[in-house]
Amino acid sequence: MALTARSVMDFAIQAEIDGEAFYAAAASHTDQKGMKAYLTDLVKEEKKHAETLRALKEKVQKKRSGGSIRKPTGG
């Protein structure tokens, strides 16, 4: 299978989703307050990462399909 921007982005998004699920499961299996808080923070971070990657994927798709992505100006 050839690597495409879409397949790489899909893989990265899935990795974040899997990480989120892993940390959530780990948090649910500990009674240690500090560890539970740490794992819960990791769940939030993985969720943010997935959202960031989804937005980036959408931006790339729009750019490739001729959508209105503007080049930065200035210098």
PDB file of N, CA, C and O in Angstrom, chain B, residues numbered from 101:
ATOM      1  N   MET B 101       0.836  -1.178   0.000  1.00  0.00           N
ATOM      2  CA  MET B 101       0.000   0.000   0.000  1.00  0.00           C
ATOM      3  C   MET B 101       0.882   1.242   0.000  1.00  0.00           C
ATOM      4  O   MET B 101       1.786   1.378   0.824  1.00  0.00           O
ATOM      5  N   ALA B 102       0.610   2.129  -0.919  1.00  0.00           N
ATOM      6  CA  ALA B 102       1.373   3.366  -1.009  1.00  0.00           C
ATOM      7  C   ALA B 102       0.944   4.323   0.095  1.00  0.00           C
ATOM      8  O   ALA B 102      -0.232   4.402   0.451  1.00  0.00           O
ATOM      9  N   LEU B 103       1.911   5.036   0.621  1.00  0.00           N
ATOM     10  CA  LEU B 103       1.597   6.036   1.630  1.00  0.00           C
ATOM     11  C   LEU B 103       1.110   7.301   0.946  1.00  0.00           C
ATOM     12  O   LEU B 103       1.735   7.803   0.012  1.00  0.00           O
ATOM     13  N   THR B 104       0.008   7.797   1.419  1.00  0.00           N
ATOM     14  CA  THR B 104      -0.525   9.062   0.937  1.00  0.00           C
ATOM     15  C   THR B 104      -0.679   9.976   2.147  1.00  0.00           C
ATOM     16  O   THR B 104      -0.637   9.524   3.292  1.00  0.00           O
ATOM     17  N   ALA B 105      -0.856  11.257   1.880  1.00  0.00           N
ATOM     18  CA  ALA B 105      -1.078  12.194   2.984  1.00  0.00           C
ATOM     19  C   ALA B 105      -2.293  11.754   3.792  1.00  0.00           C
ATOM     20  O   ALA B 105      -2.286  11.831   5.020  1.00  0.00           O
ATOM     21  N   ARG B 106      -3.333  11.296   3.105  1.00  0.00           N
ATOM     22  CA  ARG B 106      -4.551  10.869   3.795  1.00  0.00           C
ATOM     23  C   ARG B 106      -4.287   9.645   4.667  1.00  0.00           C
ATOM     24  O   ARG B 106      -4.738   9.601   5.812  1.00  0.00           O
ATOM     25  N   SER B 107      -3.566   8.652   4.149  1.00  0.00           N
ATOM     26  CA  SER B 107      -3.335   7.444   4.939  1.00  0.00           C
ATOM     27  C   SER B 107      -2.446   7.735   6.154  1.00  0.00           C
ATOM     28  O   SER B 107      -2.649   7.163   7.225  1.00  0.00           O
ATOM     29  N   VAL B 108      -1.482   8.605   5.988  1.00  0.00           N
ATOM     30  CA  VAL B 108      -0.622   8.980   7.114  1.00  0.00           C
ATOM     31  C   VAL B 108      -1.435   9.712   8.172  1.00  0.00           C
ATOM     32  O   VAL B 108      -1.304   9.433   9.364  1.00  0.00           O
ATOM     33  N   MET B 109      -2.277  10.652   7.739  1.00  0.00           N
ATOM     34  CA  MET B 109      -3.109  11.394   8.678  1.00  0.00           C
ATOM     35  C   MET B 109      -4.096  10.463   9.384  1.00  0.00           C
ATOM     36  O   MET B 109      -4.299  10.576  10.593  1.00  0.00           O
ATOM     37  N   ASP B 110      -4.705   9.548   8.640  1.00  0.00           N
ATOM     38  CA  ASP B 110      -5.639   8.602   9.235  1.00  0.00           C
ATOM     39  C   ASP B 110      -4.940   7.734  10.287  1.00  0.00           C
ATOM     40  O   ASP B 110      -5.493   7.473  11.355  1.00  0.00           O
ATOM     41  N   PHE B 111      -3.728   7.295   9.972  1.00  0.00           N
ATOM     42  CA  PHE B 111      -2.959   6.492  10.916  1.00  0.00           C
ATOM     43  C   PHE B 111      -2.666   7.293  12.183  1.00  0.00           C
ATOM     44  O   PHE B 111      -2.836   6.791  13.295  1.00  0.00           O
ATOM     45  N   ALA B 112      -2.229   8.529  12.011  1.00  0.00           N
ATOM     46  CA  ALA B 112      -1.893   9.377  13.159  1.00  0.00           C
ATOM     47  C   ALA B 112      -3.127   9.646  14.021  1.00  0.00           C
ATOM     48  O   ALA B 112      -3.050   9.598  15.249  1.00  0.00           O
ATOM     49  N   ILE B 113      -4.251   9.926  13.388  1.00  0.00           N
ATOM     50  CA  ILE B 113      -5.494  10.162  14.130  1.00  0.00           C
ATOM     51  C   ILE B 113      -5.879   8.918  14.916  1.00  0.00           C
ATOM     52  O   ILE B 113      -6.247   9.009  16.087  1.00  0.00           O
ATOM     53  N   GLN B 114      -5.798   7.764  14.278  1.00  0.00           N
ATOM     54  CA  GLN B 114      -6.156   6.515  14.964  1.00  0.00           C
ATOM     55  C   GLN B 114      -5.223   6.241  16.133  1.00  0.00           C
ATOM     56  O   GLN B 114      -5.661   5.737  17.167  1.00  0.00           O
ATOM     57  N   ALA B 115      -3.950   6.566  15.984  1.00  0.00           N
ATOM     58  CA  ALA B 115      -2.999   6.376  17.084  1.00  0.00           C
ATOM     59  C   ALA B 115      -3.397   7.216  18.292  1.00  0.00           C
ATOM     60  O   ALA B 115      -3.293   6.758  19.430  1.00  0.00           O
ATOM     61  N   GLU B 116      -3.848   8.430  18.053  1.00  0.00           N
ATOM     62  CA  GLU B 116      -4.292   9.296  19.150  1.00  0.00           C
ATOM     63  C   GLU B 116      -5.563   8.751  19.795  1.00  0.00           C
ATOM     64  O   GLU B 116      -5.700   8.774  21.018  1.00  0.00           O
ATOM     65  N   ILE B 117      -6.486   8.264  18.978  1.00  0.00           N
ATOM     66  CA  ILE B 117      -7.727   7.671  19.496  1.00  0.00           C
ATOM     67  C   ILE B 117      -7.409   6.444  20.342  1.00  0.00           C
ATOM     68  O   ILE B 117      -7.981   6.255  21.415  1.00  0.00           O
ATOM     69  N   ASP B 118      -6.494   5.612  19.851  1.00  0.00           N
ATOM     70  CA  ASP B 118      -6.089   4.416  20.599  1.00  0.00           C
ATOM     71  C   ASP B 118      -5.415   4.802  21.914  1.00  0.00           C
ATOM     72  O   ASP B 118      -5.657   4.177  22.946  1.00  0.00           O
ATOM     73  N   GLY B 119      -4.576   5.825  21.876  1.00  0.00           N
ATOM     74  CA  GLY B 119      -3.915   6.302  23.094  1.00  0.00           C
ATOM     75  C   GLY B 119      -4.927   6.798  24.108  1.00  0.00           C
ATOM     76  O   GLY B 119      -4.825   6.514  25.302  1.00  0.00           O
ATOM     77  N   GLU B 120      -5.908   7.547  23.612  1.00  0.00           N
ATOM     78  CA  GLU B 120      -6.969   8.048  24.486  1.00  0.00           C
ATOM     79  C   GLU B 120      -7.705   6.895  25.172  1.00  0.00           C
ATOM     80  O   GLU B 120      -7.957   6.938  26.376  1.00  0.00           O
ATOM     81  N   ALA B 121      -8.042   5.877  24.401  1.00  0.00           N
ATOM     82  CA  ALA B 121      -8.750   4.715  24.958  1.00  0.00           C
ATOM     83  C   ALA B 121      -7.876   3.974  25.975  1.00  0.00           C
ATOM     84  O   ALA B 121      -8.363   3.537  27.018  1.00  0.00           O
ATOM     85  N   PHE B 122      -6.592   3.838  25.665  1.00  0.00           N
ATOM     86  CA  PHE B 122      -5.671   3.155  26.570  1.00  0.00           C
ATOM     87  C   PHE B 122      -5.580   3.876  27.904  1.00  0.00           C
ATOM     88  O   PHE B 122      -5.705   3.252  28.957  1.00  0.00           O
ATOM     89  N   TYR B 123      -5.361   5.199  27.868  1.00  0.00           N
ATOM     90  CA  TYR B 123      -5.228   5.960  29.105  1.00  0.00           C
ATOM     91  C   TYR B 123      -6.531   5.991  29.891  1.00  0.00           C
ATOM     92  O   TYR B 123      -6.514   5.963  31.121  1.00  0.00           O
ATOM     93  N   ALA B 124      -7.667   6.049  29.187  1.00  0.00           N
ATOM     94  CA  ALA B 124      -8.961   6.029  29.876  1.00  0.00           C
ATOM     95  C   ALA B 124      -9.157   4.694  30.599  1.00  0.00           C
ATOM     96  O   ALA B 124      -9.619   4.659  31.739  1.00  0.00           O
ATOM     97  N   ALA B 125      -8.803   3.601  29.928  1.00  0.00           N
ATOM     98  CA  ALA B 125      -8.930   2.282  30.550  1.00  0.00           C
ATOM     99  C   ALA B 125      -7.997   2.167  31.760  1.00  0.00           C
ATOM    100  O   ALA B 125      -8.378   1.644  32.808  1.00  0.00           O
ATOM    101  N   ALA B 126      -6.777   2.661  31.595  1.00  0.00           N
ATOM    102  CA  ALA B 126      -5.825   2.598  32.707  1.00  0.00           C
ATOM    103  C   ALA B 126      -6.329   3.430  33.888  1.00  0.00           C
ATOM    104  O   ALA B 126      -6.212   3.008  35.038  1.00  0.00           O
ATOM    105  N   ALA B 127      -6.885   4.600  33.611  1.00  0.00           N
ATOM    106  CA  ALA B 127      -7.408   5.454  34.683  1.00  0.00           C
ATOM    107  C   ALA B 127      -8.550   4.777  35.431  1.00  0.00           C
ATOM    108  O   ALA B 127      -8.703   4.939  36.641  1.00  0.00           O
ATOM    109  N   SER B 128      -9.339   4.023  34.693  1.00  0.00           N
ATOM    110  CA  SER B 128     -10.476   3.357  35.331  1.00  0.00           C
ATOM    111  C   SER B 128     -10.052   2.157  36.183  1.00  0.00           C
ATOM    112  O   SER B 128     -10.850   1.622  36.952  1.00  0.00           O
ATOM    113  N   HIS B 129      -8.808   1.745  36.042  1.00  0.00           N
ATOM    114  CA  HIS B 129      -8.331   0.570  36.783  1.00  0.00           C
ATOM    115  C   HIS B 129      -7.391   0.920  37.935  1.00  0.00           C
ATOM    116  O   HIS B 129      -6.778   0.029  38.524  1.00  0.00           O
ATOM    117  N   THR B 130      -7.272   2.188  38.256  1.00  0.00           N
ATOM    118  CA  THR B 130      -6.416   2.543  39.388  1.00  0.00           C
ATOM    119  C   THR B 130      -7.227   3.265  40.447  1.00  0.00           C
ATOM    120  O   THR B 130      -8.173   3.995  40.153  1.00  0.00           O
ATOM    121  N   ASP B 131      -6.828   3.040  41.679  1.00  0.00           N
ATOM    122  CA  ASP B 131      -7.458   3.727  42.805  1.00  0.00           C
ATOM    123  C   ASP B 131      -6.557   4.846  43.334  1.00  0.00           C
ATOM    124  O   ASP B 131      -6.936   5.581  44.246  1.00  0.00           O
ATOM    125  N   GLN B 132      -5.368   4.964  42.754  1.00  0.00           N
ATOM    126  CA  GLN B 132      -4.437   5.991  43.189  1.00  0.00           C
ATOM    127  C   GLN B 132      -4.859   7.339  42.605  1.00  0.00           C
ATOM    128  O   GLN B 132      -4.889   7.524  41.389  1.00  0.00           O
ATOM    129  N   LYS B 133      -5.179   8.259  43.484  1.00  0.00           N
ATOM    130  CA  LYS B 133      -5.697   9.556  43.079  1.00  0.00           C
ATOM    131  C   LYS B 133      -4.767  10.287  42.100  1.00  0.00           C
ATOM    132  O   LYS B 133      -5.213  10.782  41.065  1.00  0.00           O
ATOM    133  N   GLY B 134      -3.504  10.348  42.430  1.00  0.00           N
ATOM    134  CA  GLY B 134      -2.537  11.048  41.595  1.00  0.00           C
ATOM    135  C   GLY B 134      -2.380  10.411  40.219  1.00  0.00           C
ATOM    136  O   GLY B 134      -2.314  11.103  39.203  1.00  0.00           O
ATOM    137  N   MET B 135      -2.324   9.096  40.204  1.00  0.00           N
ATOM    138  CA  MET B 135      -2.181   8.375  38.943  1.00  0.00           C
ATOM    139  C   MET B 135      -3.432   8.549  38.089  1.00  0.00           C
ATOM    140  O   MET B 135      -3.335   8.736  36.876  1.00  0.00           O
ATOM    141  N   LYS B 136      -4.594   8.491  38.708  1.00  0.00           N
ATOM    142  CA  LYS B 136      -5.848   8.667  37.980  1.00  0.00           C
ATOM    143  C   LYS B 136      -5.893  10.066  37.354  1.00  0.00           C
ATOM    144  O   LYS B 136      -6.314  10.220  36.207  1.00  0.00           O
ATOM    145  N   ALA B 137      -5.466  11.073  38.097  1.00  0.00           N
ATOM    146  CA  ALA B 137      -5.452  12.449  37.584  1.00  0.00           C
ATOM    147  C   ALA B 137      -4.479  12.576  36.411  1.00  0.00           C
ATOM    148  O   ALA B 137      -4.788  13.208  35.400  1.00  0.00           O
ATOM    149  N   TYR B 138      -3.317  11.974  36.557  1.00  0.00           N
ATOM    150  CA  TYR B 138      -2.305  12.015  35.493  1.00  0.00           C
ATOM    151  C   TYR B 138      -2.832  11.343  34.216  1.00  0.00           C
ATOM    152  O   TYR B 138      -2.705  11.891  33.120  1.00  0.00           O
ATOM    153  N   LEU B 139      -3.412  10.173  34.369  1.00  0.00           N
ATOM    154  CA  LEU B 139      -3.942   9.441  33.212  1.00  0.00           C
ATOM    155  C   LEU B 139      -5.110  10.186  32.574  1.00  0.00           C
ATOM    156  O   LEU B 139      -5.258  10.181  31.352  1.00  0.00           O
ATOM    157  N   THR B 140      -5.929  10.816  33.384  1.00  0.00           N
ATOM    158  CA  THR B 140      -7.052  11.602  32.876  1.00  0.00           C
ATOM    159  C   THR B 140      -6.537  12.803  32.071  1.00  0.00           C
ATOM    160  O   THR B 140      -7.114  13.164  31.045  1.00  0.00           O
ATOM    161  N   ASP B 141      -5.461  13.407  32.541  1.00  0.00           N
ATOM    162  CA  ASP B 141      -4.843  14.500  31.775  1.00  0.00           C
ATOM    163  C   ASP B 141      -4.326  13.990  30.427  1.00  0.00           C
ATOM    164  O   ASP B 141      -4.452  14.675  29.412  1.00  0.00           O
ATOM    165  N   LEU B 142      -3.751  12.803  30.422  1.00  0.00           N
ATOM    166  CA  LEU B 142      -3.267  12.222  29.170  1.00  0.00           C
ATOM    167  C   LEU B 142      -4.419  11.951  28.198  1.00  0.00           C
ATOM    168  O   LEU B 142      -4.272  12.128  26.989  1.00  0.00           O
ATOM    169  N   VAL B 143      -5.555  11.524  28.727  1.00  0.00           N
ATOM    170  CA  VAL B 143      -6.745  11.318  27.889  1.00  0.00           C
ATOM    171  C   VAL B 143      -7.101  12.636  27.199  1.00  0.00           C
ATOM    172  O   VAL B 143      -7.349  12.665  25.993  1.00  0.00           O
ATOM    173  N   LYS B 144      -7.124  13.713  27.960  1.00  0.00           N
ATOM    174  CA  LYS B 144      -7.464  15.031  27.400  1.00  0.00           C
ATOM    175  C   LYS B 144      -6.464  15.447  26.328  1.00  0.00           C
ATOM    176  O   LYS B 144      -6.852  15.982  25.290  1.00  0.00           O
ATOM    177  N   GLU B 145      -5.193  15.205  26.573  1.00  0.00           N
ATOM    178  CA  GLU B 145      -4.152  15.566  25.601  1.00  0.00           C
ATOM    179  C   GLU B 145      -4.305  14.766  24.308  1.00  0.00           C
ATOM    180  O   GLU B 145      -4.197  15.324  23.215  1.00  0.00           O
ATOM    181  N   GLU B 146      -4.552  13.481  24.428  1.00  0.00           N
ATOM    182  CA  GLU B 146      -4.724  12.648  23.233  1.00  0.00           C
ATOM    183  C   GLU B 146      -5.937  13.112  22.428  1.00  0.00           C
ATOM    184  O   GLU B 146      -5.905  13.121  21.197  1.00  0.00           O
ATOM    185  N   LYS B 147      -6.999  13.496  23.123  1.00  0.00           N
ATOM    186  CA  LYS B 147      -8.198  13.994  22.455  1.00  0.00           C
ATOM    187  C   LYS B 147      -7.873  15.275  21.679  1.00  0.00           C
ATOM    188  O   LYS B 147      -8.301  15.440  20.537  1.00  0.00           O
ATOM    189  N   LYS B 148      -7.115  16.179  22.306  1.00  0.00           N
ATOM    190  CA  LYS B 148      -6.709  17.426  21.628  1.00  0.00           C
ATOM    191  C   LYS B 148      -5.849  17.122  20.407  1.00  0.00           C
ATOM    192  O   LYS B 148      -6.016  17.736  19.354  1.00  0.00           O
ATOM    193  N   HIS B 149      -4.936  16.179  20.552  1.00  0.00           N
ATOM    194  CA  HIS B 149      -4.068  15.809  19.427  1.00  0.00           C
ATOM    195  C   HIS B 149      -4.904  15.301  18.255  1.00  0.00           C
ATOM    196  O   HIS B 149      -4.671  15.689  17.110  1.00  0.00           O
ATOM    197  N   ALA B 150      -5.879  14.433  18.540  1.00  0.00           N
ATOM    198  CA  ALA B 150      -6.737  13.894  17.476  1.00  0.00           C
ATOM    199  C   ALA B 150      -7.514  15.016  16.801  1.00  0.00           C
ATOM    200  O   ALA B 150      -7.642  15.031  15.577  1.00  0.00           O
ATOM    201  N   GLU B 151      -8.034  15.956  17.589  1.00  0.00           N
ATOM    202  CA  GLU B 151      -8.781  17.080  17.025  1.00  0.00           C
ATOM    203  C   GLU B 151      -7.883  17.945  16.143  1.00  0.00           C
ATOM    204  O   GLU B 151      -8.299  18.388  15.073  1.00  0.00           O
ATOM    205  N   THR B 152      -6.659  18.182  16.592  1.00  0.00           N
ATOM    206  CA  THR B 152      -5.700  18.973  15.807  1.00  0.00           C
ATOM    207  C   THR B 152      -5.390  18.276  14.490  1.00  0.00           C
ATOM    208  O   THR B 152      -5.354  18.913  13.437  1.00  0.00           O
ATOM    209  N   LEU B 153      -5.168  16.980  14.550  1.00  0.00           N
ATOM    210  CA  LEU B 153      -4.866  16.230  13.329  1.00  0.00           C
ATOM    211  C   LEU B 153      -6.055  16.192  12.375  1.00  0.00           C
ATOM    212  O   LEU B 153      -5.877  16.273  11.159  1.00  0.00           O
ATOM    213  N   ARG B 154      -7.257  16.069  12.914  1.00  0.00           N
ATOM    214  CA  ARG B 154      -8.448  16.093  12.048  1.00  0.00           C
ATOM    215  C   ARG B 154      -8.562  17.437  11.330  1.00  0.00           C
ATOM    216  O   ARG B 154      -8.870  17.485  10.139  1.00  0.00           O
ATOM    217  N   ALA B 155      -8.315  18.515  12.050  1.00  0.00           N
ATOM    218  CA  ALA B 155      -8.381  19.850  11.446  1.00  0.00           C
ATOM    219  C   ALA B 155      -7.310  20.004  10.374  1.00  0.00           C
ATOM    220  O   ALA B 155      -7.569  20.571   9.312  1.00  0.00           O
ATOM    221  N   LEU B 156      -6.121  19.508  10.644  1.00  0.00           N
ATOM    222  CA  LEU B 156      -5.042  19.568   9.663  1.00  0.00           C
ATOM    223  C   LEU B 156      -5.383  18.752   8.430  1.00  0.00           C
ATOM    224  O   LEU B 156      -5.138  19.189   7.306  1.00  0.00           O
ATOM    225  N   LYS B 157      -5.945  17.575   8.634  1.00  0.00           N
ATOM    226  CA  LYS B 157      -6.345  16.724   7.512  1.00  0.00           C
ATOM    227  C   LYS B 157      -7.384  17.437   6.650  1.00  0.00           C
ATOM    228  O   LYS B 157      -7.307  17.416   5.422  1.00  0.00           O
ATOM    229  N   GLU B 158      -8.343  18.060   7.301  1.00  0.00           N
ATOM    230  CA  GLU B 158      -9.380  18.785   6.559  1.00  0.00           C
ATOM    231  C   GLU B 158      -8.762  19.944   5.763  1.00  0.00           C
ATOM    232  O   GLU B 158      -9.137  20.187   4.616  1.00  0.00           O
ATOM    233  N   LYS B 159      -7.832  20.638   6.371  1.00  0.00           N
ATOM    234  CA  LYS B 159      -7.160  21.750   5.694  1.00  0.00           C
ATOM    235  C   LYS B 159      -6.398  21.252   4.464  1.00  0.00           C
ATOM    236  O   LYS B 159      -6.457  21.870   3.400  1.00  0.00           O
ATOM    237  N   VAL B 160      -5.692  20.148   4.611  1.00  0.00           N
ATOM    238  CA  VAL B 160      -4.941  19.566   3.494  1.00  0.00           C
ATOM    239  C   VAL B 160      -5.893  19.129   2.391  1.00  0.00           C
ATOM    240  O   VAL B 160      -5.622  19.355   1.212  1.00  0.00           O
ATOM    241  N   GLN B 161      -7.006  18.504   2.765  1.00  0.00           N
ATOM    242  CA  GLN B 161      -7.972  18.047   1.769  1.00  0.00           C
ATOM    243  C   GLN B 161      -8.571  19.225   1.003  1.00  0.00           C
ATOM    244  O   GLN B 161      -8.749  19.152  -0.213  1.00  0.00           O
ATOM    245  N   LYS B 162      -8.880  20.301   1.708  1.00  0.00           N
ATOM    246  CA  LYS B 162      -9.425  21.488   1.037  1.00  0.00           C
ATOM    247  C   LYS B 162      -8.407  22.079   0.074  1.00  0.00           C
ATOM    248  O   LYS B 162      -8.741  22.477  -1.042  1.00  0.00           O
ATOM    249  N   LYS B 163      -7.175  22.128   0.522  1.00  0.00           N
ATOM    250  CA  LYS B 163      -6.116  22.692  -0.312  1.00  0.00           C
ATOM    251  C   LYS B 163      -5.941  21.868  -1.580  1.00  0.00           C
ATOM    252  O   LYS B 163      -5.778  22.426  -2.665  1.00  0.00           O
ATOM    253  N   ARG B 164      -5.974  20.552  -1.452  1.00  0.00           N
ATOM    254  CA  ARG B 164      -5.793  19.669  -2.603  1.00  0.00           C
ATOM    255  C   ARG B 164      -6.986  19.687  -3.542  1.00  0.00           C
ATOM    256  O   ARG B 164      -6.838  19.432  -4.737  1.00  0.00           O
ATOM    257  N   SER B 165      -8.169  19.986  -3.016  1.00  0.00           N
ATOM    258  CA  SER B 165      -9.358  19.987  -3.862  1.00  0.00           C
ATOM    259  C   SER B 165      -9.668  21.379  -4.396  1.00  0.00           C
ATOM    260  O   SER B 165     -10.732  21.604  -4.973  1.00  0.00           O
ATOM    261  N   GLY B 166      -8.749  22.300  -4.206  1.00  0.00           N
ATOM    262  CA  GLY B 166      -8.955  23.654  -4.714  1.00  0.00           C
ATOM    263  C   GLY B 166      -9.787  24.517  -3.803  1.00  0.00           C
ATOM    264  O   GLY B 166     -10.307  25.549  -4.226  1.00  0.00           O
ATOM    265  N   GLY B 167      -9.921  24.105  -2.542  1.00  0.00           N
ATOM    266  CA  GLY B 167     -10.674  24.899  -1.580  1.00  0.00           C
ATOM    267  C   GLY B 167      -9.975  26.209  -1.302  1.00  0.00           C
ATOM    268  O   GLY B 167      -8.869  26.444  -1.790  1.00  0.00           O
ATOM    269  N   SER B 168     -10.597  27.045  -0.537  1.00  0.00           N
ATOM    270  CA  SER B 168     -10.080  28.395  -0.329  1.00  0.00           C
ATOM    271  C   SER B 168      -9.127  28.450   0.859  1.00  0.00           C
ATOM    272  O   SER B 168      -9.495  28.916   1.937  1.00  0.00           O
ATOM    273  N   ILE B 169      -7.924  27.980   0.660  1.00  0.00           N
ATOM    274  CA  ILE B 169      -6.861  28.112   1.640  1.00  0.00           C
ATOM    275  C   ILE B 169      -5.949  29.212   1.120  1.00  0.00           C
ATOM    276  O   ILE B 169      -5.405  29.109   0.021  1.00  0.00           O
ATOM    277  N   ARG B 170      -5.786  30.253   1.905  1.00  0.00           N
ATOM    278  CA  ARG B 170      -4.976  31.384   1.446  1.00  0.00           C
ATOM    279  C   ARG B 170      -3.535  31.243   1.889  1.00  0.00           C
ATOM    280  O   ARG B 170      -3.243  30.778   2.991  1.00  0.00           O
ATOM    281  N   LYS B 171      -2.647  31.652   1.008  1.00  0.00           N
ATOM    282  CA  LYS B 171      -1.230  31.696   1.361  1.00  0.00           C
ATOM    283  C   LYS B 171      -0.997  32.843   2.319  1.00  0.00           C
ATOM    284  O   LYS B 171      -1.585  33.913   2.160  1.00  0.00           O
ATOM    285  N   PRO B 172      -0.148  32.636   3.310  1.00  0.00           N
ATOM    286  CA  PRO B 172       0.175  33.736   4.212  1.00  0.00           C
ATOM    287  C   PRO B 172       0.851  34.862   3.441  1.00  0.00           C
ATOM    288  O   PRO B 172       1.633  34.612   2.524  1.00  0.00           O
ATOM    289  N   THR B 173       0.557  36.068   3.807  1.00  0.00           N
ATOM    290  CA  THR B 173       1.201  37.214   3.181  1.00  0.00           C
ATOM    291  C   THR B 173       2.131  37.865   4.176  1.00  0.00           C
ATOM    292  O   THR B 173       2.078  37.584   5.373  1.00  0.00           O
ATOM    293  N   GLY B 174       2.963  38.715   3.686  1.00  0.00           N
ATOM    294  CA  GLY B 174       3.885  39.413   4.570  1.00  0.00           C
ATOM    295  C   GLY B 174       5.304  38.986   4.293  1.00  0.00           C
ATOM    296  O   GLY B 174       5.577  38.248   3.347  1.00  0.00           O
ATOM    297  N   GLY B 175       6.159  39.436   5.089  1.00  0.00           N
ATOM    298  CA  GLY B 175       7.525  39.024   4.835  1.00  0.00           C
ATOM    299  C   GLY B 175       8.467  39.580   5.726  1.00  0.00           C
ATOM    300  O   GLY B 175       9.661  39.305   5.612  1.00  0.00           O
TER     301      GLY B 175
END
